[in-house]
Amino acid sequence: MMRCACHIAFFVVLFFCGSCHKKNLGPCTGNCQVVHFTGMAYDQTAQKPLANVSVKVDMPRRQACTYCGDYQVASGSTKGDGTFDLSVSVDTSKVAAQYCTITVQGPSNYIVYAEPVGPGISADAYSNALEMPLFVDSTGRAPYKEYDFFSPVLLTVHLHRTGAIVPSEPSLSLSFIMGATSVSAWEVVETPTNADTSLTLHTGANVFTAINGIRYVTDSTKVNFTDSIRCVAGGNNSIDISY
């Protein structure tokens, strides 16, 4: 729940972070296959690579286990040029070697997605961690990806509803996009009291944030809109959107 000067808006954050306990796979003693993970961590705000940030790789267990997490198969950190290059031999009888999740942990004062802030909203402990689920090809190589991080800056979005609420679909779906790997989605429940609503969020400094909205105008018809803003550190970053 977020309270502005005159109104209250309710949102549901559609992205959740969390994981089961992960166990290190350990050295391979049989059914061994070498797998290879590469990528690059990049500071989009400063337009430079991110060195010495943590990288971990998990692979799913081959056998089902109700309360077991994935195996952690590799870990390391990025080099001075922001890249990482990790190889490990895994036991294919224990892990499904065609899948992996690479997690890059950025600096504590960075974010990977736009996130809501305000009274009653708890800080996300994983806001600086970017997880990338990937396929591993037949040679044991995961695709090379860029992992983008952003210095946070405050943005206020003033929403002005001009149409009637559809009783069967009384919501506005919003997505905030800072890049190909940075999309967060919220849902605002529309009520008669929040025709004018202000939302506050942290987004990336010195990059464009695209704001996409989808709303029902009849029981079966939706319309969408897109706007964008480039926020700067220390600025009064706000945008008005009528929909």
Secondary structure, 3 states (H helix, E strand, C coil): CEECCCCEECEEECCCCCCCCCEECCCCCCCEEEEEEEEEEEECCCCEECCCCEEEEEECECCCCCCCCCEEEEEEECCCCCEEEEEEEEECCCECCCEEEEEEECCCCCECCCEECCCCCCCCCCCCEEEEEEECCCCCECCCEEEEEECEEEEEEEEECCCCCCCCCCEEEEEEEEECCEEEEEEEECCHHHCEEEEEEEEECCCEEEEEEEEECCCCCEEEEEEEEECCCCCCCEEEEEC
